[in-house]
Amino acid sequence: MSSLKDPEKVEPACNNKTHWPQWLASFTVSLAIVVSGLANGWVSPYLARLTSDEADGDGETLKLTDTEASWVASILNLGRLVGAAVGVICQEYTGRKRTLLLGGLPLASGWIFTICSTSVFWLYVSRFCSGIGSGMIWPALSLYLGEIADPSIRGALISLNVNVASIGAFLGNAMGPYLSMEMFAYVSLLPNILFIALFSLIPESPYHYLLRDDLDKAEASLKWFRREQNVKAEMQELRDFVGNAASTNLLDKFKELCQYSNLRKITIMICLNIFVYMTGYNVVNSYTEIIVTSSGVNLPASVVVMGLGLSSVIAGATAVFAIDRLGRRLLLMCAGFGAFISLALLGLHFHLLSIGYDPHHLTWLPILSLLAFNLFVNYGFVPMPGTLLGEIFPASLKTFLSFGFHSGNSLLAFTFTKTYQPFLDLVGQKYVFWTYALSTFLSIPYVYYFIPETKGKSLLEIQKSIGK
């Protein structure tokens, strides 16, 4: 191992790179993301069912008021806030892998509480537990994948897992109209259990071992992911990137955090996340079936919702292949323009309804608007913040900042979801969606001027290019 300390003795890395172990790890952890997506996809069909006139407050037809429904939709995000706090502690002391595995436990608990729920209180508990699990998994996910991935596929791996949540949401929308809540929970437990069983066999990130100054395990982990005998050149680069992060105390981290370059990157990411949630995608996901029903389309709302969920899956699959070819900025700008047009058209539809147009003649407009919105948002806004979070910050600040950003995201998601109904009651649907459209349009120049391009660069190269 002494050769690692002498750059002149480091041999060139093999050019014939093997990526399948990284894809294997990514697909395995994606099982947890599917479960998180199922928790999100659960909301739209079951809130519509539990607030309908057919619900009578007995057994499966548990009756919820609009206020109770808004809490069921939004309390998951409060759980995410708690989960992010627990997750950052776990990451600091146990590593990314164990944090991901531990996050699977509250996710499983959420489905168990759903099975046992006989009142709205147990639905609150179920959703809160699901939020804790999601809050633990999402911050660790982008960091883990960013640390195990080769630069040429790093964006694709992170994008795959961010967007595979759309598959879970689609499955939730597809199963919801036909399964009882109890059966839905049993089905959702299966990928949850598979994740815990299979991911326990995948190695920890080599970065975690380097932070613990365990060079042997770090090299063994890197060899597993690269399938190369000689990884000394990359080991040296990883050590240069990690630097003295392991020995940095809290005061030193705070000083590093206050450096201009890091404050600038933090500000960039905060503003990007605000723009993402101001598109209203979190609200649309939670209230899709209710929005479709209120739009007056002459198709079953559950069918439309399933089609919209499928569009999210298609967009996510496309983004996996495009993100490392087109780059981060271009995808974000395309997503911003497309989502702006979609939301403006959706607001136009509700405006036409308000002045007396027959909704049966306008069925195509809300469906087209929501379809395009899902495609563009999942193509750019959904995968990009997690990708950039895993790329642009130094190793010593990653865990702390991932907690900060995901906590902030949880609060943003809770705020927008919880205030949707009061905002809707205050101004009406057309102004709600036109407000989202204006906010989304403003994101386009912001992305052009402030978001750095990280396509194809190693983590060390990114730090050198935007660290000043």
Helices and strands as residue ranges (DSSP letters): G 2-5, G 7-9, H 20-41, H 43-50, H 66-94, H 96-116, H 120-148, H 154-175, H 181-199, H 206-211, H 215-226, H 232-242, G 245-247, H 250-257, H 260-278, H 281-294, H 301-326, H 328-354, G 359-361, H 364-376, I 377-381, H 384-389, H 395-427, H 429-450, H 459-466
